[in-house]
Amino acid sequence: MARGNQRDKAREANQKKLAANKKGHGMSGSELAKAKEVAAEKMRQKQAAGMRRPVLRPPHPVTLTDPVSSRCEED
């Protein structure tokens, strides 16, 4: 039973670590709302910048089927 104390100590340390992780972000409701709004505004700006970029098109039309393989051979 020499390991009993070691298990108890490890269990206590693990519980302390889990409790520290549960503390959260530390923001009040209004601070959290403001942070979300700032993040949303940044995303809107990124999306607007993406809409302004020109669409890159291939230099020639792309065919989806190969004309040679799509021919039917009749006997």
All heavy atoms as a GROMACS GRO file, in nm:
protein
  573
    1MET      N    1   0.081  -0.119   0.000
    1MET     CA    2   0.000   0.000   0.000
    1MET      C    3   0.086   0.126   0.000
    1MET      O    4   0.042   0.230   0.043
    1MET     CB    5  -0.089   0.002   0.122
    1MET     CG    6  -0.200  -0.098   0.119
    1MET     SD    7  -0.342   0.003   0.121
    1MET     CE    8  -0.465  -0.101   0.065
    2ALA      N    9   0.203   0.115  -0.050
    2ALA     CA   10   0.291   0.231  -0.052
    2ALA      C   11   0.246   0.334  -0.155
    2ALA      O   12   0.279   0.451  -0.144
    2ALA     CB   13   0.434   0.188  -0.083
    3ARG      N   14   0.168   0.291  -0.255
    3ARG     CA   15   0.128   0.382  -0.362
    3ARG      C   16  -0.001   0.456  -0.330
    3ARG      O   17  -0.045   0.542  -0.406
    3ARG     CB   18   0.113   0.305  -0.492
    3ARG     CG   19   0.245   0.250  -0.543
    3ARG     CD   20   0.227   0.177  -0.672
    3ARG     NE   21   0.159   0.254  -0.775
    3ARG     CZ   22   0.217   0.332  -0.865
    3ARG    NH1   23   0.348   0.346  -0.861
    3ARG    NH2   24   0.148   0.396  -0.955
    4GLY      N   25  -0.066   0.426  -0.220
    4GLY     CA   26  -0.193   0.491  -0.186
    4GLY      C   27  -0.180   0.641  -0.173
    4GLY      O   28  -0.263   0.717  -0.223
    5ASN      N   29  -0.078   0.687  -0.105
    5ASN     CA   30  -0.057   0.829  -0.086
    5ASN      C   31  -0.026   0.896  -0.220
    5ASN      O   32  -0.071   1.008  -0.247
    5ASN     CB   33   0.056   0.852   0.014
    5ASN     CG   34   0.067   0.998   0.052
    5ASN    OD1   35  -0.032   1.069   0.052
    5ASN    ND2   36   0.187   1.040   0.086
    6GLN      N   37   0.050   0.829  -0.305
    6GLN     CA   38   0.086   0.885  -0.436
    6GLN      C   39  -0.040   0.906  -0.520
    6GLN      O   40  -0.055   1.007  -0.588
    6GLN     CB   41   0.183   0.791  -0.507
    6GLN     CG   42   0.235   0.843  -0.638
    6GLN     CD   43   0.335   0.749  -0.702
    6GLN    OE1   44   0.366   0.644  -0.646
    6GLN    NE2   45   0.383   0.786  -0.818
    7ARG      N   46  -0.132   0.808  -0.516
    7ARG     CA   47  -0.258   0.820  -0.590
    7ARG      C   48  -0.340   0.938  -0.539
    7ARG      O   49  -0.397   1.013  -0.617
    7ARG     CB   50  -0.340   0.691  -0.575
    7ARG     CG   51  -0.316   0.597  -0.685
    7ARG     CD   52  -0.416   0.483  -0.679
    7ARG     NE   53  -0.345   0.361  -0.713
    7ARG     CZ   54  -0.324   0.259  -0.635
    7ARG    NH1   55  -0.373   0.257  -0.514
    7ARG    NH2   56  -0.255   0.156  -0.676
    8ASP      N   57  -0.346   0.953  -0.407
    8ASP     CA   58  -0.423   1.064  -0.349
    8ASP      C   59  -0.364   1.198  -0.390
    8ASP      O   60  -0.437   1.291  -0.425
    8ASP     CB   61  -0.425   1.053  -0.196
    8ASP     CG   62  -0.510   0.936  -0.148
    8ASP    OD1   63  -0.596   0.889  -0.227
    8ASP    OD2   64  -0.491   0.894  -0.032
    9LYS      N   65  -0.233   1.209  -0.386
    9LYS     CA   66  -0.167   1.334  -0.424
    9LYS      C   67  -0.193   1.365  -0.573
    9LYS      O   68  -0.220   1.479  -0.610
    9LYS     CB   69  -0.016   1.325  -0.400
    9LYS     CG   70   0.022   1.313  -0.256
    9LYS     CD   71   0.046   1.449  -0.200
    9LYS     CE   72   0.101   1.432  -0.059
    9LYS     NZ   73   0.100   1.556   0.012
   10ALA      N   74  -0.185   1.263  -0.658
   10ALA     CA   75  -0.208   1.282  -0.801
   10ALA      C   76  -0.353   1.322  -0.826
   10ALA      O   77  -0.381   1.409  -0.910
   10ALA     CB   78  -0.175   1.155  -0.877
   11ARG      N   79  -0.447   1.262  -0.753
   11ARG     CA   80  -0.588   1.296  -0.767
   11ARG      C   81  -0.612   1.441  -0.727
   11ARG      O   82  -0.684   1.515  -0.794
   11ARG     CB   83  -0.674   1.202  -0.682
   11ARG     CG   84  -0.823   1.222  -0.702
   11ARG     CD   85  -0.905   1.123  -0.623
   11ARG     NE   86  -0.885   0.987  -0.672
   11ARG     CZ   87  -0.841   0.885  -0.599
   11ARG    NH1   88  -0.813   0.901  -0.472
   11ARG    NH2   89  -0.826   0.766  -0.652
   12GLU      N   90  -0.553   1.486  -0.617
   12GLU     CA   91  -0.568   1.624  -0.572
   12GLU      C   92  -0.510   1.722  -0.674
   12GLU      O   93  -0.571   1.824  -0.704
   12GLU     CB   94  -0.499   1.643  -0.438
   12GLU     CG   95  -0.570   1.580  -0.321
   12GLU     CD   96  -0.490   1.592  -0.192
   12GLU    OE1   97  -0.395   1.673  -0.187
   12GLU    OE2   98  -0.524   1.520  -0.097
   13ALA      N   99  -0.394   1.689  -0.728
   13ALA     CA  100  -0.332   1.777  -0.827
   13ALA      C  101  -0.418   1.786  -0.952
   13ALA      O  102  -0.434   1.894  -1.011
   13ALA     CB  103  -0.192   1.727  -0.861
   14ASN      N  104  -0.474   1.674  -0.993
   14ASN     CA  105  -0.559   1.673  -1.111
   14ASN      C  106  -0.686   1.754  -1.089
   14ASN      O  107  -0.731   1.827  -1.177
   14ASN     CB  108  -0.593   1.529  -1.150
   14ASN     CG  109  -0.653   1.520  -1.288
   14ASN    OD1  110  -0.628   1.606  -1.371
   14ASN    ND2  111  -0.732   1.418  -1.312
   15GLN      N  112  -0.744   1.745  -0.970
   15GLN     CA  113  -0.863   1.822  -0.940
   15GLN      C  114  -0.834   1.971  -0.939
   15GLN      O  115  -0.914   2.051  -0.986
   15GLN     CB  116  -0.921   1.778  -0.805
   15GLN     CG  117  -0.991   1.644  -0.810
   15GLN     CD  118  -1.039   1.597  -0.675
   15GLN    OE1  119  -1.001   1.654  -0.571
   15GLN    NE2  120  -1.121   1.493  -0.675
   16LYS      N  121  -0.719   2.011  -0.889
   16LYS     CA  122  -0.680   2.152  -0.891
   16LYS      C  123  -0.664   2.201  -1.034
   16LYS      O  124  -0.706   2.311  -1.070
   16LYS     CB  125  -0.549   2.173  -0.816
   16LYS     CG  126  -0.563   2.170  -0.667
   16LYS     CD  127  -0.429   2.196  -0.600
   16LYS     CE  128  -0.438   2.183  -0.450
   16LYS     NZ  129  -0.308   2.206  -0.385
   17LYS      N  130  -0.604   2.117  -1.119
   17LYS     CA  131  -0.584   2.155  -1.259
   17LYS      C  132  -0.718   2.170  -1.331
   17LYS      O  133  -0.740   2.264  -1.407
   17LYS     CB  134  -0.497   2.050  -1.329
   17LYS     CG  135  -0.452   2.092  -1.467
   17LYS     CD  136  -0.340   2.008  -1.524
   17LYS     CE  137  -0.371   1.862  -1.529
   17LYS     NZ  138  -0.271   1.786  -1.606
   18LEU      N  139  -0.811   2.078  -1.306
   18LEU     CA  140  -0.943   2.085  -1.369
   18LEU      C  141  -1.020   2.207  -1.321
   18LEU      O  142  -1.091   2.271  -1.398
   18LEU     CB  143  -1.022   1.957  -1.341
   18LEU     CG  144  -0.974   1.831  -1.412
   18LEU    CD1  145  -1.055   1.711  -1.365
   18LEU    CD2  146  -0.982   1.846  -1.562
   19ALA      N  147  -1.007   2.240  -1.194
   19ALA     CA  148  -1.076   2.357  -1.140
   19ALA      C  149  -1.021   2.485  -1.203
   19ALA      O  150  -1.096   2.579  -1.230
   19ALA     CB  151  -1.060   2.362  -0.988
   20ALA      N  152  -0.892   2.489  -1.228
   20ALA     CA  153  -0.832   2.607  -1.290
   20ALA      C  154  -0.881   2.622  -1.434
   20ALA      O  155  -0.902   2.735  -1.482
   20ALA     CB  156  -0.680   2.597  -1.288
   21ASN      N  157  -0.904   2.511  -1.504
   21ASN     CA  158  -0.954   2.518  -1.642
   21ASN      C  159  -1.099   2.562  -1.649
   21ASN      O  160  -1.142   2.618  -1.749
   21ASN     CB  161  -0.940   2.381  -1.710
   21ASN     CG  162  -0.798   2.346  -1.740
   21ASN    OD1  163  -0.711   2.432  -1.742
   21ASN    ND2  164  -0.772   2.219  -1.766
   22LYS      N  165  -1.176   2.540  -1.545
   22LYS     CA  166  -1.318   2.574  -1.545
   22LYS      C  167  -1.345   2.720  -1.511
   22LYS      O  168  -1.458   2.765  -1.519
   22LYS     CB  169  -1.394   2.485  -1.445
   22LYS     CG  170  -1.411   2.344  -1.490
   22LYS     CD  171  -1.498   2.267  -1.394
   22LYS     CE  172  -1.520   2.126  -1.441
   22LYS     NZ  173  -1.607   2.051  -1.351
   23LYS      N  174  -1.243   2.794  -1.474
   23LYS     CA  175  -1.264   2.932  -1.432
   23LYS      C  176  -1.320   3.019  -1.545
   23LYS      O  177  -1.387   3.116  -1.520
   23LYS     CB  178  -1.134   2.992  -1.379
   23LYS     CG  179  -1.099   2.942  -1.242
   23LYS     CD  180  -0.982   3.014  -1.184
   23LYS     CE  181  -0.953   2.960  -1.046
   23LYS     NZ  182  -0.837   3.024  -0.987
   24GLY      N  183  -1.291   2.987  -1.670
   24GLY     CA  184  -1.350   3.062  -1.781
   24GLY      C  185  -1.262   3.173  -1.831
   24GLY      O  186  -1.142   3.179  -1.804
   25HIS      N  187  -1.325   3.263  -1.903
   25HIS     CA  188  -1.251   3.368  -1.972
   25HIS      C  189  -1.232   3.492  -1.888
   25HIS      O  190  -1.152   3.578  -1.921
   25HIS     CB  191  -1.321   3.404  -2.103
   25HIS     CG  192  -1.468   3.417  -2.089
   25HIS    ND1  193  -1.526   3.522  -2.026
   25HIS    CD2  194  -1.568   3.336  -2.128
   25HIS    CE1  195  -1.657   3.507  -2.028
   25HIS    NE2  196  -1.685   3.394  -2.088
   26GLY      N  197  -1.308   3.511  -1.782
   26GLY     CA  198  -1.290   3.623  -1.692
   26GLY      C  199  -1.348   3.753  -1.742
   26GLY      O  200  -1.314   3.859  -1.691
   27MET      N  201  -1.436   3.749  -1.841
   27MET     CA  202  -1.499   3.871  -1.891
   27MET      C  203  -1.641   3.880  -1.837
   27MET      O  204  -1.708   3.779  -1.818
   27MET     CB  205  -1.507   3.869  -2.044
   27MET     CG  206  -1.379   3.882  -2.115
   27MET     SD  207  -1.414   3.900  -2.290
   27MET     CE  208  -1.258   3.861  -2.359
   28SER      N  209  -1.686   4.005  -1.816
   28SER     CA  210  -1.825   4.023  -1.776
   28SER      C  211  -1.912   4.011  -1.901
   28SER      O  212  -1.862   4.002  -2.014
   28SER     CB  213  -1.844   4.160  -1.712
   28SER     OG  214  -1.826   4.261  -1.809
   29GLY      N  215  -2.041   4.014  -1.885
   29GLY     CA  216  -2.133   3.999  -1.998
   29GLY      C  217  -2.116   4.108  -2.102
   29GLY      O  218  -2.115   4.083  -2.222
   30SER      N  219  -2.101   4.232  -2.057
   30SER     CA  220  -2.087   4.343  -2.153
   30SER      C  221  -1.952   4.338  -2.224
   30SER      O  222  -1.942   4.370  -2.343
   30SER     CB  223  -2.105   4.477  -2.082
   30SER     OG  224  -2.008   4.492  -1.981
   31GLU      N  225  -1.848   4.299  -2.151
   31GLU     CA  226  -1.715   4.287  -2.214
   31GLU      C  227  -1.715   4.177  -2.318
   31GLU      O  228  -1.657   4.192  -2.426
   31GLU     CB  229  -1.609   4.257  -2.108
   31GLU     CG  230  -1.580   4.372  -2.015
   31GLU     CD  231  -1.488   4.331  -1.901
   31GLU    OE1  232  -1.480   4.211  -1.870
   31GLU    OE2  233  -1.423   4.421  -1.843
   32LEU      N  234  -1.781   4.065  -2.286
   32LEU     CA  235  -1.789   3.954  -2.380
   32LEU      C  236  -1.867   3.994  -2.505
   32LEU      O  237  -1.827   3.964  -2.617
   32LEU     CB  238  -1.854   3.832  -2.314
   32LEU     CG  239  -1.860   3.705  -2.395
   32LEU    CD1  240  -1.720   3.659  -2.433
   32LEU    CD2  241  -1.930   3.596  -2.317
   33ALA      N  242  -1.977   4.065  -2.487
   33ALA     CA  243  -2.057   4.111  -2.601
   33ALA      C  244  -1.977   4.207  -2.689
   33ALA      O  245  -1.983   4.199  -2.812
   33ALA     CB  246  -2.184   4.180  -2.552
   34LYS      N  247  -1.900   4.295  -2.627
   34LYS     CA  248  -1.819   4.390  -2.704
   34LYS      C  249  -1.709   4.316  -2.781
   34LYS      O  250  -1.682   4.347  -2.897
   34LYS     CB  251  -1.757   4.494  -2.612
   34LYS     CG  252  -1.678   4.599  -2.686
   34LYS     CD  253  -1.637   4.712  -2.597
   34LYS     CE  254  -1.548   4.805  -2.674
   34LYS     NZ  255  -1.606   4.935  -2.694
   35ALA      N  256  -1.647   4.217  -2.717
   35ALA     CA  257  -1.543   4.139  -2.785
   35ALA      C  258  -1.601   4.062  -2.903
   35ALA      O  259  -1.539   4.055  -3.010
   35ALA     CB  260  -1.478   4.042  -2.686
   36LYS      N  261  -1.721   4.008  -2.887
   36LYS     CA  262  -1.786   3.937  -2.998
   36LYS      C  263  -1.818   4.033  -3.113
   36LYS      O  264  -1.803   3.998  -3.229
   36LYS     CB  265  -1.915   3.869  -2.950
   36LYS     CG  266  -1.892   3.744  -2.872
   36LYS     CD  267  -2.025   3.678  -2.837
   36LYS     CE  268  -2.005   3.549  -2.764
   36LYS     NZ  269  -2.134   3.484  -2.734
   37GLU      N  270  -1.863   4.153  -3.080
   37GLU     CA  271  -1.896   4.252  -3.183
   37GLU      C  272  -1.770   4.295  -3.259
   37GLU      O  273  -1.773   4.312  -3.380
   37GLU     CB  274  -1.966   4.372  -3.120
   37GLU     CG  275  -2.015   4.473  -3.219
   37GLU     CD  276  -2.113   4.416  -3.320
   37GLU    OE1  277  -2.196   4.332  -3.281
   37GLU    OE2  278  -2.106   4.455  -3.438
   38VAL      N  279  -1.660   4.312  -3.189
   38VAL     CA  280  -1.534   4.349  -3.254
   38VAL      C  281  -1.489   4.238  -3.349
   38VAL      O  282  -1.450   4.264  -3.463
   38VAL     CB  283  -1.425   4.379  -3.148
   38VAL    CG1  284  -1.288   4.388  -3.211
   38VAL    CG2  285  -1.459   4.507  -3.073
   39ALA      N  286  -1.500   4.114  -3.305
   39ALA     CA  287  -1.462   4.001  -3.390
   39ALA      C  288  -1.554   3.992  -3.511
   39ALA      O  289  -1.509   3.965  -3.622
   39ALA     CB  290  -1.466   3.871  -3.310
   40ALA      N  291  -1.682   4.016  -3.491
   40ALA     CA  292  -1.778   4.011  -3.602
   40ALA      C  293  -1.749   4.122  -3.703
   40ALA      O  294  -1.759   4.099  -3.825
   40ALA     CB  295  -1.920   4.023  -3.549
   41GLU      N  296  -1.714   4.240  -3.655
   41GLU     CA  297  -1.683   4.350  -3.746
   41GLU      C  298  -1.558   4.320  -3.829
   41GLU      O  299  -1.552   4.348  -3.948
   41GLU     CB  300  -1.664   4.480  -3.667
   41GLU     CG  301  -1.639   4.601  -3.753
   41GLU     CD  302  -1.752   4.630  -3.850
   41GLU    OE1  303  -1.868   4.603  -3.817
   41GLU    OE2  304  -1.723   4.678  -3.962
   42LYS      N  305  -1.457   4.259  -3.766
   42LYS     CA  306  -1.336   4.220  -3.841
   42LYS      C  307  -1.372   4.120  -3.950
   42LYS      O  308  -1.322   4.128  -4.062
   42LYS     CB  309  -1.232   4.159  -3.747
   42LYS     CG  310  -1.160   4.259  -3.661
   42LYS     CD  311  -1.058   4.189  -3.574
   42LYS     CE  312  -0.989   4.284  -3.480
   42LYS     NZ  313  -0.892   4.215  -3.394
   43MET      N  314  -1.459   4.024  -3.918
   43MET     CA  315  -1.499   3.923  -4.016
   43MET      C  316  -1.577   3.988  -4.129
   43MET      O  317  -1.559   3.953  -4.246
   43MET     CB  318  -1.583   3.815  -3.948
   43MET     CG  319  -1.618   3.701  -4.039
   43MET     SD  320  -1.477   3.620  -4.114
   43MET     CE  321  -1.402   3.544  -3.973
   44ARG      N  322  -1.665   4.085  -4.098
   44ARG     CA  323  -1.738   4.155  -4.204
   44ARG      C  324  -1.643   4.229  -4.297
   44ARG      O  325  -1.661   4.230  -4.418
   44ARG     CB  326  -1.838   4.253  -4.142
   44ARG     CG  327  -1.959   4.188  -4.084
   44ARG     CD  328  -2.061   4.293  -4.039
   44ARG     NE  329  -2.137   4.237  -3.930
   44ARG     CZ  330  -2.129   4.272  -3.803
   44ARG    NH1  331  -2.046   4.368  -3.765
   44ARG    NH2  332  -2.202   4.213  -3.712
   45GLN      N  333  -1.539   4.290  -4.240
   45GLN     CA  334  -1.441   4.361  -4.323
   45GLN      C  335  -1.366   4.264  -4.414
   45GLN      O  336  -1.341   4.293  -4.531
   45GLN     CB  337  -1.344   4.438  -4.235
   45GLN     CG  338  -1.407   4.559  -4.168
   45GLN     CD  339  -1.312   4.625  -4.070
   45GLN    OE1  340  -1.202   4.577  -4.045
   45GLN    NE2  341  -1.356   4.735  -4.012
   46LYS      N  342  -1.329   4.148  -4.361
   46LYS     CA  343  -1.260   4.047  -4.442
   46LYS      C  344  -1.348   3.998  -4.555
   46LYS      O  345  -1.304   3.981  -4.668
   46LYS     CB  346  -1.217   3.928  -4.355
   46LYS     CG  347  -1.100   3.954  -4.266
   46LYS     CD  348  -1.064   3.828  -4.190
   46LYS     CE  349  -0.949   3.848  -4.097
   46LYS     NZ  350  -0.914   3.723  -4.027
   47GLN      N  351  -1.476   3.975  -4.525
   47GLN     CA  352  -1.568   3.927  -4.627
   47GLN      C  353  -1.589   4.033  -4.734
   47GLN      O  354  -1.595   4.002  -4.853
   47GLN     CB  355  -1.701   3.887  -4.565
   47GLN     CG  356  -1.692   3.760  -4.485
   47GLN     CD  357  -1.819   3.728  -4.410
   47GLN    OE1  358  -1.905   3.814  -4.393
   47GLN    NE2  359  -1.830   3.605  -4.364
   48ALA      N  360  -1.598   4.160  -4.694
   48ALA     CA  361  -1.616   4.268  -4.790
   48ALA      C  362  -1.492   4.280  -4.879
   48ALA      O  363  -1.502   4.303  -5.000
   48ALA     CB  364  -1.643   4.400  -4.718
   49ALA      N  365  -1.375   4.263  -4.820
   49ALA     CA  366  -1.251   4.269  -4.899
   49ALA      C  367  -1.246   4.154  -4.999
   49ALA      O  368  -1.199   4.170  -5.111
   49ALA     CB  369  -1.129   4.265  -4.807
   50GLY      N  370  -1.295   4.039  -4.960
   50GLY     CA  371  -1.297   3.924  -5.049
   50GLY      C  372  -1.394   3.943  -5.164
   50GLY      O  373  -1.371   3.894  -5.275
   51MET      N  374  -1.502   4.016  -5.142
   51MET     CA  375  -1.600   4.041  -5.248
   51MET      C  376  -1.545   4.141  -5.350
   51MET      O  377  -1.587   4.140  -5.465
   51MET     CB  378  -1.730   4.096  -5.188
   51MET     CG  379  -1.798   3.998  -5.094
   51MET     SD  380  -1.851   3.851  -5.176
   51MET     CE  381  -2.007   3.905  -5.236
   52ARG      N  382  -1.452   4.226  -5.310
   52ARG     CA  383  -1.398   4.326  -5.401
   52ARG      C  384  -1.291   4.270  -5.493
   52ARG      O  385  -1.258   4.331  -5.595
   52ARG     CB  386  -1.339   4.442  -5.321
   52ARG     CG  387  -1.443   4.530  -5.256
   52ARG     CD  388  -1.381   4.657  -5.204
   52ARG     NE  389  -1.284   4.629  -5.099
   52ARG     CZ  390  -1.307   4.646  -4.970
   52ARG    NH1  391  -1.422   4.690  -4.928
   52ARG    NH2  392  -1.214   4.620  -4.882
   53ARG      N  393  -1.233   4.155  -5.458
   53ARG     CA  394  -1.128   4.098  -5.543
   53ARG      C  395  -1.185   4.049  -5.674
   53ARG      O  396  -1.296   3.996  -5.677
   53ARG     CB  397  -1.058   3.982  -5.472
   53ARG     CG  398  -0.966   4.027  -5.364
   53ARG     CD  399  -0.883   3.914  -5.316
   53ARG     NE  400  -0.974   3.808  -5.267
   53ARG     CZ  401  -0.934   3.696  -5.211
   53ARG    NH1  402  -0.807   3.672  -5.198
   53ARG    NH2  403  -1.019   3.607  -5.169
   54PRO      N  404  -1.111   4.063  -5.783
   54PRO     CA  405  -1.161   4.013  -5.911
   54PRO      C  406  -1.163   3.859  -5.913
   54PRO      O  407  -1.081   3.794  -5.849
   54PRO     CB  408  -1.061   4.067  -6.013
   54PRO     CG  409  -0.936   4.089  -5.935
   54PRO     CD  410  -0.980   4.126  -5.796
   55VAL      N  411  -1.256   3.807  -5.986
   55VAL     CA  412  -1.266   3.662  -5.999
   55VAL      C  413  -1.168   3.617  -6.106
   55VAL      O  414  -1.168   3.668  -6.218
   55VAL     CB  415  -1.410   3.622  -6.038
   55VAL    CG1  416  -1.419   3.472  -6.060
   55VAL    CG2  417  -1.507   3.668  -5.932
   56LEU      N  418  -1.083   3.523  -6.073
   56LEU     CA  419  -0.986   3.472  -6.168
   56LEU      C  420  -1.052   3.365  -6.253
   56LEU      O  421  -1.110   3.270  -6.203
   56LEU     CB  422  -0.864   3.415  -6.095
   56LEU     CG  423  -0.788   3.514  -6.009
   56LEU    CD1  424  -0.673   3.443  -5.937
   56LEU    CD2  425  -0.732   3.627  -6.092
   57ARG      N  426  -1.045   3.382  -6.382
   57ARG     CA  427  -1.105   3.287  -6.474
   57ARG      C  428  -0.994   3.220  -6.554
   57ARG      O  429  -0.891   3.281  -6.582
   57ARG     CB  430  -1.201   3.357  -6.568
   57ARG     CG  431  -1.313   3.428  -6.494
   57ARG     CD  432  -1.423   3.470  -6.588
   57ARG     NE  433  -1.519   3.556  -6.525
   57ARG     CZ  434  -1.619   3.515  -6.449
   57ARG    NH1  435  -1.635   3.389  -6.425
   57ARG    NH2  436  -1.702   3.600  -6.396
   58PRO      N  437  -1.014   3.096  -6.596
   58PRO     CA  438  -0.912   3.030  -6.678
   58PRO      C  439  -0.901   3.100  -6.814
   58PRO      O  440  -0.997   3.158  -6.863
   58PRO     CB  441  -0.964   2.887  -6.693
   58PRO     CG  442  -1.107   2.892  -6.655
   58PRO     CD  443  -1.126   3.012  -6.567
   59PRO      N  444  -0.783   3.096  -6.877
   59PRO     CA  445  -0.763   3.167  -7.003
   59PRO      C  446  -0.843   3.108  -7.119
   59PRO      O  447  -0.866   3.176  -7.219
   59PRO     CB  448  -0.613   3.154  -7.028
   59PRO     CG  449  -0.571   3.036  -6.948
   59PRO     CD  450  -0.663   3.030  -6.831
   60HIS      N  451  -0.885   2.986  -7.110
   60HIS     CA  452  -0.962   2.924  -7.218
   60HIS      C  453  -1.074   2.843  -7.157
   60HIS      O  454  -1.067   2.803  -7.041
   60HIS     CB  455  -0.872   2.835  -7.304
   60HIS     CG  456  -0.797   2.733  -7.225
   60HIS    ND1  457  -0.851   2.616  -7.185
   60HIS    CD2  458  -0.670   2.735  -7.175
   60HIS    CE1  459  -0.762   2.547  -7.116
   60HIS    NE2  460  -0.652   2.616  -7.106
   61PRO      N  461  -1.179   2.818  -7.232
   61PRO     CA  462  -1.289   2.740  -7.175
   61PRO      C  463  -1.246   2.598  -7.142
   61PRO      O  464  -1.171   2.535  -7.216
   61PRO     CB  465  -1.396   2.742  -7.283
   61PRO     CG  466  -1.330   2.790  -7.405
   61PRO     CD  467  -1.204   2.862  -7.367
   62VAL      N  468  -1.294   2.550  -7.034
   62VAL     CA  469  -1.261   2.416  -6.988
   62VAL      C  470  -1.371   2.322  -7.034
   62VAL      O  471  -1.490   2.346  -7.011
   62VAL     CB  472  -1.249   2.412  -6.834
   62VAL    CG1  473  -1.222   2.272  -6.786
   62VAL    CG2  474  -1.142   2.508  -6.788
   63THR      N  475  -1.332   2.213  -7.100
   63THR     CA  476  -1.431   2.115  -7.141
   63THR      C  477  -1.437   2.005  -7.037
   63THR      O  478  -1.334   1.962  -6.984
   63THR     CB  479  -1.395   2.055  -7.279
   63THR    OG1  480  -1.265   1.997  -7.269
   63THR    CG2  481  -1.395   2.160  -7.387
   64LEU      N  482  -1.556   1.960  -7.009
   64LEU     CA  483  -1.572   1.859  -6.906
   64LEU      C  484  -1.563   1.717  -6.961
   64LEU      O  485  -1.536   1.624  -6.889
   64LEU     CB  486  -1.707   1.878  -6.835
   64LEU     CG  487  -1.722   2.011  -6.763
   64LEU    CD1  488  -1.861   2.022  -6.702
   64LEU    CD2  489  -1.617   2.026  -6.654
   65THR      N  490  -1.589   1.701  -7.090
   65THR     CA  491  -1.581   1.568  -7.149
   65THR      C  492  -1.477   1.567  -7.258
   65THR      O  493  -1.454   1.668  -7.326
   65THR     CB  494  -1.716   1.526  -7.210
   65THR    OG1  495  -1.753   1.621  -7.309
   65THR    CG2  496  -1.823   1.519  -7.103
   66ASP      N  497  -1.415   1.456  -7.276
   66ASP     CA  498  -1.316   1.439  -7.380
   66ASP      C  499  -1.392   1.406  -7.509
   66ASP      O  500  -1.468   1.309  -7.513
   66ASP     CB  501  -1.221   1.325  -7.343
   66ASP     CG  502  -1.109   1.307  -7.443
   66ASP    OD1  503  -1.084   1.402  -7.520
   66ASP    OD2  504  -1.047   1.200  -7.443
   67PRO      N  505  -1.374   1.484  -7.616
   67PRO     CA  506  -1.451   1.458  -7.738
   67PRO      C  507  -1.420   1.322  -7.801
   67PRO      O  508  -1.504   1.263  -7.867
   67PRO     CB  509  -1.413   1.572  -7.832
   67PRO     CG  510  -1.292   1.634  -7.774
   67PRO     CD  511  -1.288   1.598  -7.629
   68VAL      N  512  -1.302   1.269  -7.779
   68VAL     CA  513  -1.266   1.141  -7.839
   68VAL      C  514  -1.336   1.026  -7.768
   68VAL      O  515  -1.391   0.936  -7.830
   68VAL     CB  516  -1.112   1.121  -7.835
   68VAL    CG1  517  -1.074   0.984  -7.886
   68VAL    CG2  518  -1.042   1.230  -7.913
   69SER      N  519  -1.342   1.031  -7.634
   69SER     CA  520  -1.402   0.922  -7.559
   69SER      C  521  -1.554   0.928  -7.560
   69SER      O  522  -1.620   0.830  -7.530
   69SER     CB  523  -1.351   0.920  -7.416
   69SER     OG  524  -1.393   1.037  -7.350
   70SER      N  525  -1.612   1.044  -7.593
   70SER     CA  526  -1.756   1.055  -7.590
   70SER      C  527  -1.821   1.010  -7.722
   70SER      O  528  -1.941   1.008  -7.733
   70SER     CB  529  -1.798   1.199  -7.558
   70SER     OG  530  -1.752   1.285  -7.660
   71ARG      N  531  -1.740   0.979  -7.823
   71ARG     CA  532  -1.797   0.933  -7.950
   71ARG      C  533  -1.850   0.790  -7.936
   71ARG      O  534  -1.792   0.708  -7.867
   71ARG     CB  535  -1.689   0.933  -8.059
   71ARG     CG  536  -1.644   1.071  -8.097
   71ARG     CD  537  -1.546   1.061  -8.211
   71ARG     NE  538  -1.481   1.189  -8.227
   71ARG     CZ  539  -1.361   1.206  -8.277
   71ARG    NH1  540  -1.289   1.102  -8.313
   71ARG    NH2  541  -1.310   1.325  -8.290
   72CYS      N  542  -1.958   0.765  -8.002
   72CYS     CA  543  -2.015   0.630  -8.000
   72CYS      C  544  -1.968   0.557  -8.125
   72CYS      O  545  -1.976   0.607  -8.236
   72CYS     CB  546  -2.167   0.636  -8.001
   72CYS     SG  547  -2.234   0.705  -7.851
   73GLU      N  548  -1.920   0.439  -8.104
   73GLU     CA  549  -1.880   0.357  -8.219
   73GLU      C  550  -1.995   0.263  -8.251
   73GLU      O  551  -2.040   0.186  -8.168
   73GLU     CB  552  -1.754   0.277  -8.185
   73GLU     CG  553  -1.632   0.364  -8.167
   73GLU     CD  554  -1.508   0.281  -8.145
   73GLU    OE1  555  -1.507   0.163  -8.184
   73GLU    OE2  556  -1.413   0.334  -8.088
   74GLU      N  557  -2.040   0.273  -8.373
   74GLU     CA  558  -2.149   0.187  -8.416
   74GLU      C  559  -2.096   0.085  -8.514
   74GLU      O  560  -2.014   0.115  -8.599
   74GLU     CB  561  -2.260   0.270  -8.481
   74GLU     CG  562  -2.326   0.366  -8.384
   74GLU     CD  563  -2.436   0.445  -8.450
   74GLU    OE1  564  -2.479   0.406  -8.560
   74GLU    OE2  565  -2.476   0.545  -8.392
   75ASP      N  566  -2.143  -0.037  -8.506
   75ASP     CA  567  -2.100  -0.144  -8.599
   75ASP      C  568  -2.189  -0.149  -8.718
   75ASP      O  569  -2.301  -0.126  -8.726
   75ASP     CB  570  -2.100  -0.279  -8.529
   75ASP     CG  571  -1.987  -0.285  -8.429
   75ASP    OD1  572  -1.884  -0.220  -8.451
   75ASP    OD2  573  -2.003  -0.354  -8.326
   0.00000   0.00000   0.00000
